Amino acid sequence: MIQSKSPFSLVTTQTFTPISDDDVAHKIERTENAFRELKSTLFSDRANWMQTAADILEKDKHKYARLITLEMGKLMSESIGEVEKCAWVCRYYAKHAEDFASNEIIRTDAKKSYVTYGPIGVVLAVMPWNFPLWQVFRFAAPALMLGNTGLLKHASNVPQCALAIEEIFAKSGFPKGSFSTLLIKTNQVEKVIAHPAVRAITLTGSGPAGKAVASTAARHLKKSVLELGGSDPYLILADADVEKAASISAKGRLLNAGQSCIGAKRFIAVKEVYEEFLQHFRKQMENVKFGDPAMKETTLAPLASLEAREGLHRQVLESIAQGAHLLTGGFIPTDIEGAFYPPTILTEVTPDNLAYREELFGPVAVVFKADDEEEAIRIANDTSFGLGACVFTRDLIRGESIARDQLEAGCCFVNEQVKSDPRLPFGGIKDSGFGRELSKHGMLEFANAKTVYVG
């Protein structure tokens, strides 16, 4: 069974039976038929439908936000923000997709030669639970605007969110079947990837999941885009506004209860400001209130499940056993129900420690002291991940240089929390995946860049 279970109340609110392989095949066929229709429509028609999807999201944002909070425990304020961001990405591509896909004229010996960008077909999205609407819409909006159609295999703990997304696109006017949710188990995914109608796969999730999906896609010669884990470093240099850096760092670590691939996770302060940063950072991290994520006074939501909390706690305990110093947190609360975990700070973490190597998916921060800027950059890059990174400094020219030339990540920020934006390409390097989402780059990941030559 597929269960919708509140991580706050621990009550199962709804259950679903995974659909059969025959039903899956029928849905894929319907989505393939929708592609034949959608690819022939005008950009202006698609834009109208996408604007309608944005209207639906904005009109019923509290309904969808409550669904997010119910299924994965996000703070209601963050859930509302997520729905609003989904509407933004819909409107962004409704406005810009036609321009992004316009012909690229290239001068050659031909009378005319150019590259045209067209859709490739059905795209399967394998998506996680931590941003159950946003992760899907940031793929679906550009894909559908280009003329592709979409299949969604969502995380098993957010089935109601998955069905709501299908309903939104159905109501918005897109041809029937343009976007279909598959309520299936993980062991059914391989058959979906292998289906001849599925031309590409996009996955956001863990490294192991990414490797499994990418290897299956490769065996069947299917294009894939992977956005995987991250262990984003935040560098605090000697000339930084330390109090501001600590505030932004804590916000970045506690967002979504720390359950974000681009959440701030490693904090590297040079020795001149290390103690000051640690003092401000600890104060900000500890200034939280557990409670019902639907209530305004709650500032830290539960993790998505008890299993997620247990896994995170095991990582913390093992890190301490390996020599890390526990500055605050590091325990399972006994005075409140739900999958809560306190803000936790680990220091004195060495390269042989688990916390140095692994992603900590929850409100756990690792703080390092660096002798100088050069060592801070070395520590930042000494990871298998490469999703986001940030540097705090008052010298904006120096900060830009470090972000541009020295930090090994797909998204590098100066004096600001790492975040995704429809206008900017988003993705990572190394074990954080490959390919890009959002902006023109993201839309063209699933385009046929066709050369046209007229002699």
RODO-2510 file (C-alpha; in nm, 4 decimals, decimal comma):
residues 455
     n   res          X          Y          Z
     1     m     0,0000     0,0000     0,0000
     2     i     0,0989     0,3619    -0,0552
     3     q     0,0296     0,5644     0,2584
     4     s    -0,0227     0,9320     0,3267
     5     k     0,0924     0,9724     0,6884
     6     s     0,1381     1,2931     0,8841
     7     p     0,4891     1,3227     1,0329
     8     f     0,3412     1,5474     1,3018
     9     s     0,0415     1,3461     1,4225
    10     l     0,1792     1,0142     1,2933
    11     v    -0,1740     0,9373     1,1710
    12     t    -0,2281     0,7716     0,8333
    13     t    -0,4843     0,9891     0,6576
    14     q    -0,5252     0,7980     0,3330
    15     t    -0,4005     0,4833     0,1614
    16     f    -0,3737     0,3928    -0,2060
    17     t    -0,3257     0,0670    -0,3907
    18     p    -0,0413     0,0828    -0,6456
    19     i    -0,1765     0,0592    -0,9974
    20     s    -0,1118    -0,2557    -1,1990
    21     d     0,1384    -0,2881    -1,4825
    22     d    -0,1546    -0,2951    -1,7263
    23     d    -0,2844     0,0345    -1,5869
    24     v     0,0654     0,1802    -1,6116
    25     a     0,0865     0,0791    -1,9774
    26     h    -0,2530     0,2378    -2,0432
    27     k    -0,1449     0,5654    -1,8808
    28     i     0,1794     0,5716    -2,0800
    29     e    -0,0143     0,5136    -2,4016
    30     r    -0,2506     0,7971    -2,3139
    31     t     0,0432     1,0286    -2,2417
    32     e     0,2073     0,9304    -2,5717
    33     n    -0,1141     1,0128    -2,7562
    34     a    -0,1279     1,3460    -2,5739
    35     f     0,2244     1,4207    -2,6967
    36     r     0,1165     1,3818    -3,0584
    37     e    -0,1514     1,6422    -2,9951
    38     l     0,0442     1,8781    -2,7714
    39     k     0,3495     1,9091    -2,9959
    40     s     0,1261     2,0437    -3,2740
    41     t    -0,0304     2,3175    -3,0635
    42     l     0,0801     2,6797    -3,0680
    43     f     0,3050     2,8239    -2,8008
    44     s     0,0345     3,0794    -2,7347
    45     d    -0,2151     2,8034    -2,6522
    46     r     0,0317     2,6310    -2,4205
    47     a     0,1056     2,9631    -2,2563
    48     n    -0,2636     3,0202    -2,1878
    49     w    -0,2957     2,6751    -2,0320
    50     m     0,0157     2,7278    -1,8228
    51     q    -0,1132     3,0652    -1,7040
    52     t    -0,4346     2,8899    -1,6038
    53     a    -0,2319     2,6382    -1,4035
    54     a    -0,0692     2,9325    -1,2242
    55     d    -0,4120     3,0844    -1,1596
    56     i    -0,5336     2,7581    -1,0042
    57     l    -0,2266     2,7367    -0,7813
    58     e    -0,2653     3,0934    -0,6602
    59     k    -0,6406     3,0752    -0,6103
    60     d    -0,6184     2,7552    -0,4040
    61     k    -0,2735     2,8022    -0,2553
    62     h    -0,3917     2,7410     0,0999
    63     k    -0,5548     2,4123    -0,0032
    64     y    -0,2382     2,2863    -0,1695
    65     a    -0,0211     2,4185     0,1131
    66     r    -0,2271     2,2262     0,3684
    67     l    -0,1755     1,9133     0,1614
    68     i     0,2022     1,9618     0,1591
    69     t     0,2093     2,0217     0,5347
    70     l    -0,0132     1,7220     0,6002
    71     e     0,1934     1,4766     0,3975
    72     m     0,5543     1,5799     0,4633
    73     g     0,5310     1,8118     0,7629
    74     k     0,6587     2,1407     0,6194
    75     l     0,5777     2,4634     0,8041
    76     m     0,2548     2,6090     0,6645
    77     s     0,4296     2,9357     0,5802
    78     e     0,6928     2,7445     0,3816
    79     s     0,4239     2,5384     0,2093
    80     i     0,2420     2,8534     0,0960
    81     g     0,5719     2,9884    -0,0342
    82     e     0,6288     2,6649    -0,2249
    83     v     0,2896     2,6844    -0,3964
    84     e     0,3499     3,0483    -0,4883
    85     k     0,6880     2,9546    -0,6358
    86     c     0,5186     2,6893    -0,8486
    87     a     0,2849     2,9552    -0,9868
    88     w     0,5902     3,1737    -1,0580
    89     v     0,7656     2,9022    -1,2614
    90     c     0,4462     2,8421    -1,4604
    91     r     0,4156     3,2101    -1,5471
    92     y     0,7876     3,2377    -1,6225
    93     y     0,7813     2,9655    -1,8860
    94     a     0,4460     3,0782    -2,0224
    95     k     0,6165     3,4093    -2,0990
    96     h     0,9613     3,2942    -2,2133
    97     a     0,9367     2,9401    -2,3553
    98     e     0,8693     3,0441    -2,7144
    99     d     1,1723     3,2725    -2,7123
   100     f     1,3895     3,0020    -2,5532
   101     a     1,2913     2,7584    -2,8290
   102     s     1,3343     3,0048    -3,1166
   103     n     1,5541     2,9058    -3,4094
   104     e     1,9254     2,9697    -3,3773
   105     i     2,0589     3,1005    -3,7090
   106     i     2,4102     2,9783    -3,7910
   107     r     2,6035     3,1133    -4,0903
   108     t     2,7491     2,8364    -4,3079
   109     d     2,7961     2,7691    -4,6806
   110     a     2,4238     2,6941    -4,7053
   111     k     2,1583     2,9295    -4,8314
   112     k     2,0073     2,8845    -4,4883
   113     s     2,1176     2,6852    -4,1846
   114     y     1,9891     2,6910    -3,8334
   115     v     1,9131     2,4880    -3,5225
   116     t     1,5518     2,4394    -3,4231
   117     y     1,4463     2,3158    -3,0802
   118     g     1,1519     2,0794    -3,0593
   119     p     1,0045     1,8360    -2,8079
   120     i     1,1247     1,4762    -2,7830
   121     g     0,8210     1,3026    -2,6331
   122     v     0,7203     1,1550    -2,2996
   123     v     0,9456     1,2472    -2,0058
   124     l     0,9339     1,0474    -1,6825
   125     a     0,9968     1,2395    -1,3599
   126     v     1,1018     1,0488    -1,0477
   127     m     1,0589     1,3018    -0,7697
   128     p     1,1248     1,3313    -0,3928
   129     w     0,9019     1,4329    -0,1048
   130     n     1,0882     1,7315     0,0406
   131     f     0,9404     1,9892    -0,2006
   132     p     0,6494     1,7817    -0,3296
   133     l     0,5031     2,0458    -0,5610
   134     w     0,8042     2,2605    -0,6503
   135     q     1,0301     1,9737    -0,7584
   136     v     0,7602     1,8610    -1,0016
   137     f     0,6546     2,1975    -1,1393
   138     r     1,0113     2,3075    -1,2095
   139     f     1,0331     2,0087    -1,4477
   140     a     0,6757     2,0090    -1,5754
   141     a     0,6396     2,3770    -1,6666
   142     p     0,9293     2,3887    -1,9159
   143     a     0,8644     2,0360    -2,0450
   144     l     0,4996     2,0983    -2,1275
   145     m     0,5646     2,4446    -2,2680
   146     l     0,8136     2,2939    -2,5141
   147     g     0,5519     2,0370    -2,6183
   148     n     0,6727     1,7340    -2,4260
   149     t     0,4356     1,5397    -2,2023
   150     g     0,5065     1,4149    -1,8513
   151     l     0,4755     1,1088    -1,6315
   152     l     0,5270     1,1419    -1,2581
   153     k     0,6481     0,8745    -1,0206
   154     h     0,6387     1,0675    -0,6951
   155     a     0,7737     0,9698    -0,3537
   156     s     0,5454     0,7164    -0,1895
   157     n     0,4729     0,9362     0,1139
   158     v     0,3151     1,2234    -0,0851
   159     p     0,0520     1,0521    -0,3035
   160     q    -0,2128     1,3192    -0,2488
   161     c     0,0252     1,5888    -0,3668
   162     a     0,1071     1,3779    -0,6720
   163     l    -0,2587     1,3395    -0,7670
   164     a    -0,3239     1,7091    -0,7048
   165     i    -0,0566     1,8043    -0,9594
   166     e    -0,2148     1,5819    -1,2239
   167     e    -0,5504     1,7439    -1,1493
   168     i    -0,4103     2,0965    -1,1844
   169     f    -0,2785     2,0308    -1,5355
   170     a    -0,5984     1,8493    -1,6320
   171     k    -0,8054     2,1496    -1,5235
   172     s    -0,5777     2,4021    -1,6909
   173     g    -0,6683     2,2976    -2,0460
   174     f    -0,3733     2,0860    -2,1610
   175     p    -0,4753     1,7895    -2,3807
   176     k    -0,5992     1,4959    -2,1769
   177     g    -0,3102     1,2864    -2,0523
   178     s    -0,0441     1,5541    -2,1032
   179     f     0,0619     1,5029    -1,7425
   180     s    -0,0098     1,1751    -1,5631
   181     t     0,0699     1,0571    -1,2124
   182     l     0,1693     0,6938    -1,1688
   183     l     0,0960     0,5624    -0,8201
   184     i     0,3467     0,2790    -0,8428
   185     k     0,6096     0,1130    -0,6292
   186     t     0,9823     0,1574    -0,6867
   187     n     1,0158    -0,1891    -0,8396
   188     q     0,7807    -0,0848    -1,1214
   189     v     0,9941     0,2108    -1,2322
   190     e     1,2354     0,0097    -1,4454
   191     k     0,9528    -0,1092    -1,6716
   192     v     0,8368     0,2488    -1,7178
   193     i     1,1857     0,3623    -1,8174
   194     a     1,2117     0,0718    -2,0619
   195     h     0,8802     0,1541    -2,2321
   196     p     0,9458     0,2684    -2,5926
   197     a     0,7241     0,5747    -2,5530
   198     v     0,9349     0,7161    -2,2674
   199     r     1,2158     0,9199    -2,4216
   200     a     1,3854     1,0758    -2,1180
   201     i     1,4006     1,0653    -1,7399
   202     t     1,4582     1,3323    -1,4801
   203     l     1,5243     1,2426    -1,1176
   204     t     1,5720     1,4431    -0,8021
   205     g     1,6780     1,2315    -0,5086
   206     s     1,9584     1,0378    -0,3452
   207     g     2,2818     0,9232    -0,5021
   208     p     2,1877     0,5531    -0,4986
   209     a     1,8509     0,6296    -0,6586
   210     g     2,0209     0,8428    -0,9220
   211     k     2,2710     0,5712    -1,0093
   212     a     1,9951     0,3110    -1,0395
   213     v     1,7778     0,5269    -1,2651
   214     a     2,0665     0,6567    -1,4774
   215     s     2,2049     0,3067    -1,5369
   216     t     1,8620     0,1794    -1,6398
   217     a     1,8122     0,4796    -1,8675
   218     a     2,1539     0,4252    -2,0251
   219     r     2,0779     0,0595    -2,0981
   220     h     1,7737     0,1738    -2,2917
   221     l     1,9474     0,4730    -2,4535
   222     k     1,7304     0,7291    -2,2754
   223     k     1,8443     1,0800    -2,1848
   224     s     1,8537     1,1525    -1,8101
   225     v     1,8965     1,4568    -1,5871
   226     l     1,9902     1,4014    -1,2231
   227     e     1,9707     1,6440    -0,9301
   228     l     2,1099     1,4513    -0,6351
   229     g     2,2334     1,5251    -0,2864
   230     g     2,4476     1,8093    -0,1665
   231     s     2,6630     1,9122     0,1255
   232     d     2,6753     2,2824     0,0577
   233     p     2,9644     2,4772     0,2141
   234     y     2,9222     2,8320     0,3440
   235     l     3,2534     3,0164     0,3798
   236     i     3,2815     3,2994     0,6323
   237     l     3,5899     3,5087     0,5557
   238     a     3,7701     3,7439     0,7913
   239     d     3,6045     4,0583     0,6525
   240     a     3,2500     3,9157     0,6531
   241     d     2,9535     4,0686     0,8325
   242     v     2,9610     3,7838     1,0824
   243     e     2,6224     3,8388     1,2436
   244     k     2,4521     3,8562     0,9027
   245     a     2,6425     3,5481     0,7882
   246     a     2,5298     3,3562     1,0965
   247     s     2,1677     3,4570     1,0459
   248     i     2,1633     3,3557     0,6788
   249     s     2,3524     3,0352     0,7586
   250     a     2,1029     2,9304     1,0268
   251     k     1,8117     3,0103     0,7976
   252     g     1,9719     2,8029     0,5247
   253     r     2,0279     2,5105     0,7588
   254     l     1,6797     2,5128     0,9161
   255     l     1,4761     2,5706     0,5990
   256     n     1,2369     2,2799     0,5473
   257     a     1,3653     2,1347     0,8765
   258     g     1,7037     2,0945     0,7098
   259     q     1,5633     1,8623     0,4427
   260     s     1,6924     2,0279     0,1290
   261     c     1,9553     1,9216    -0,1222
   262     i     2,0769     2,2812    -0,1378
   263     g     2,0410     2,3401     0,2332
   264     a     2,3437     2,4974     0,3996
   265     k     2,5222     2,2062     0,5652
   266     r     2,8919     2,2830     0,6213
   267     f     3,0094     2,6140     0,7666
   268     i     3,3749     2,7067     0,7301
   269     a     3,4865     3,0142     0,9227
   270     v     3,8432     3,1417     0,9150
   271     k     4,0057     3,1514     1,2582
   272     e     3,9779     3,5292     1,2993
   273     v     3,5967     3,5114     1,3108
   274     y     3,5357     3,1469     1,4056
   275     e     3,4367     3,2030     1,7703
   276     e     3,2204     3,5037     1,6883
   277     f     3,0437     3,3180     1,4088
   278     l     2,9890     3,0109     1,6260
   279     q     2,8363     3,2206     1,9042
   280     h     2,5887     3,3964     1,6728
   281     f     2,5167     3,0798     1,4770
   282     r     2,4397     2,8731     1,7860
   283     k     2,2034     3,1401     1,9144
   284     q     2,0160     3,1470     1,5832
   285     m     2,0029     2,7678     1,5583
   286     e     1,8672     2,7235     1,9095
   287     n     1,6015     2,9932     1,8712
   288     v     1,3261     2,7598     1,7460
   289     k     0,9889     2,6329     1,8601
   290     f     0,8601     2,2815     1,7924
   291     g     0,4906     2,2270     1,7325
   292     d     0,2139     2,1761     1,4829
   293     p     0,3585     2,2881     1,1465
   294     a     0,0180     2,4323     1,0557
   295     m     0,0403     2,6842     1,3424
   296     k     0,2049     3,0236     1,2947
   297     e     0,4005     3,0074     1,6211
   298     t     0,5854     2,6897     1,5153
   299     t     0,9262     2,7670     1,3669
   300     l     1,0777     2,4202     1,3233
   301     a     0,8770     2,1435     1,1600
   302     p     0,9219     1,7697     1,2113
   303     l     1,1245     1,5595     0,9736
   304     a     0,9259     1,3781     0,7074
   305     s     0,9104     1,0495     0,8988
   306     l     1,0256     0,8699     1,2112
   307     e     1,2526     0,6606     0,9886
   308     a     1,4202     0,9755     0,8563
   309     r     1,4767     1,0976     1,2116
   310     e     1,6230     0,7650     1,3215
   311     g     1,8631     0,7647     1,0275
   312     l     1,9786     1,1191     1,0977
   313     h     2,0250     1,0471     1,4680
   314     r     2,2372     0,7429     1,3868
   315     q     2,4619     0,9628     1,1730
   316     v     2,5003     1,2123     1,4579
   317     l     2,5806     0,9461     1,7174
   318     e     2,8314     0,7763     1,4894
   319     s     2,9974     1,1121     1,4147
   320     i     3,0332     1,1800     1,7877
   321     a     3,1752     0,8309     1,8432
   322     q     3,4312     0,9096     1,5733
   323     g     3,5490     1,2214     1,7558
   324     a     3,3139     1,5043     1,6609
   325     h     3,2257     1,7505     1,9382
   326     l     2,8534     1,7981     2,0035
   327     l     2,7954     2,1665     2,0733
   328     t     2,4149     2,1550     2,0927
   329     g     2,1252     1,9233     2,0102
   330     g     2,1889     1,5637     1,9174
   331     f     1,8985     1,3960     2,0986
   332     i     1,5496     1,2662     2,0235
   333     p     1,2860     1,4774     2,2012
   334     t     1,0675     1,2891     2,4463
   335     d     0,8267     1,5695     2,5330
   336     i     0,6539     1,5958     2,1952
   337     e     0,4976     1,3542     1,9461
   338     g     0,6050     1,3596     1,5857
   339     a     0,9330     1,3198     1,3991
   340     f     1,1056     1,6219     1,5534
   341     y     1,4836     1,6603     1,5797
   342     p     1,6547     1,9542     1,7494
   343     p     1,8958     2,1901     1,5745
   344     t     2,2341     2,0255     1,6179
   345     i     2,5873     2,1598     1,5758
   346     l     2,8972     1,9432     1,5393
   347     t     3,2514     2,0831     1,5552
   348     e     3,6035     1,9372     1,5452
   349     v     3,5042     1,7114     1,2587
   350     t     3,8016     1,5495     1,0830
   351     p     3,8210     1,4031     0,7312
   352     d     3,7845     1,0479     0,8616
   353     n     3,4532     1,1334     1,0287
   354     l     3,1159     1,0361     0,8832
   355     a     2,9901     1,3947     0,9183
   356     y     3,2756     1,5141     0,6968
   357     r     3,1765     1,2855     0,4087
   358     e     2,8014     1,2247     0,4185
   359     e     2,5012     1,4484     0,3592
   360     l     2,3098     1,5173     0,6816
   361     f     1,9469     1,5559     0,5744
   362     g     1,7996     1,7422     0,8673
   363     p     1,8777     2,0332     1,1035
   364     v     2,2371     1,9260     1,1715
   365     a     2,5260     2,1631     1,0974
   366     v     2,8987     2,0948     1,0820
   367     v     3,1201     2,3943     1,1639
   368     f     3,4896     2,4037     1,0702
   369     k     3,7716     2,6387     1,1685
   370     a     4,0069     2,7234     0,8808
   371     d     4,3512     2,8785     0,9257
   372     d     4,2997     3,1093     0,6291
   373     e     4,0987     3,1690     0,3147
   374     e     4,2968     2,9155     0,1148
   375     e     4,2245     2,6386     0,3642
   376     a     3,8583     2,7381     0,3794
   377     i     3,8301     2,6917     0,0030
   378     r     4,0136     2,3583     0,0235
   379     i     3,7735     2,2278     0,2901
   380     a     3,4753     2,3533     0,0905
   381     n     3,5846     2,1582    -0,2173
   382     d     3,6952     1,8470    -0,0251
   383     t     3,3668     1,6652    -0,0789
   384     s     3,2145     1,4289    -0,3308
   385     f     2,9206     1,6689    -0,3705
   386     g     2,9007     1,9826    -0,5805
   387     l     2,5527     2,1325    -0,5772
   388     g     2,5658     2,4742    -0,4091
   389     a     2,8131     2,6927    -0,2209
   390     c     2,8261     3,0377    -0,0637
   391     v     3,0954     3,2805     0,0467
   392     f     3,0489     3,5698     0,2904
   393     t     3,2773     3,8719     0,2494
   394     r     3,2482     4,2499     0,2281
   395     d     3,4856     4,2436    -0,0707
   396     l     3,2345     4,1706    -0,3457
   397     i     3,4990     4,1514    -0,6179
   398     r     3,6942     3,8935    -0,4174
   399     g     3,3762     3,7052    -0,3297
   400     e     3,2701     3,6900    -0,6929
   401     s     3,6144     3,5645    -0,7925
   402     i     3,5997     3,2835    -0,5351
   403     a     3,2453     3,1881    -0,6368
   404     r     3,3254     3,1941    -1,0074
   405     d     3,6726     3,0413    -1,0178
   406     q     3,7433     2,8431    -0,7022
   407     l     3,4320     2,6821    -0,5558
   408     e     3,3427     2,3454    -0,7119
   409     a     2,9653     2,3547    -0,7392
   410     g     2,6874     2,4186    -0,9876
   411     c     2,5381     2,7144    -0,7987
   412     c     2,7656     2,9602    -0,6164
   413     f     2,6365     3,2596    -0,4210
   414     v     2,7975     3,5579    -0,2496
   415     n     2,6473     3,6885     0,0770
   416     e     2,3181     3,5112     0,0128
   417     q     2,1545     3,1787     0,0839
   418     v     2,1780     2,9265    -0,2004
   419     k     1,8375     2,8892    -0,3663
   420     s     1,6741     2,7936    -0,6941
   421     d     1,5251     3,0553    -0,9266
   422     p     1,3314     2,9928    -1,2505
   423     r     1,5527     3,2501    -1,4248
   424     l     1,8808     3,0724    -1,3458
   425     p     2,0060     2,7246    -1,4372
   426     f     2,0058     2,4861    -1,1422
   427     g     2,2051     2,1655    -1,0941
   428     g     2,5288     2,0193    -0,9691
   429     i     2,8552     1,8481    -1,0529
   430     k     3,0385     1,5458    -0,9122
   431     d     2,8063     1,3241    -0,7044
   432     s     2,5386     1,5935    -0,7069
   433     g     2,4339     1,4881    -1,0539
   434     f     2,4383     1,6196    -1,4096
   435     g     2,2252     1,8278    -1,6386
   436     r     2,0377     2,1434    -1,5509
   437     e     1,6861     2,2460    -1,4566
   438     l     1,5189     2,5877    -1,4866
   439     s     1,6016     2,8823    -1,7154
   440     k     1,6532     2,8271    -2,0882
   441     h     1,9147     2,5620    -2,0109
   442     g     1,6663     2,3485    -1,8202
   443     m     1,4001     2,3628    -2,0881
   444     l     1,6425     2,2623    -2,3627
   445     e     1,7618     1,9531    -2,1724
   446     f     1,4604     1,7736    -2,3200
   447     a     1,4686     1,9310    -2,6645
   448     n     1,5719     1,7916    -2,9989
   449     a     1,8373     2,0367    -3,1159
   450     k     1,7761     1,9714    -3,4843
   451     t     2,0074     2,1013    -3,7552
   452     v     1,8300     2,2299    -4,0657
   453     y     2,0495     2,2914    -4,3731
   454     v     1,9150     2,4354    -4,6980
   455     g     2,1732     2,4100    -4,9768
***
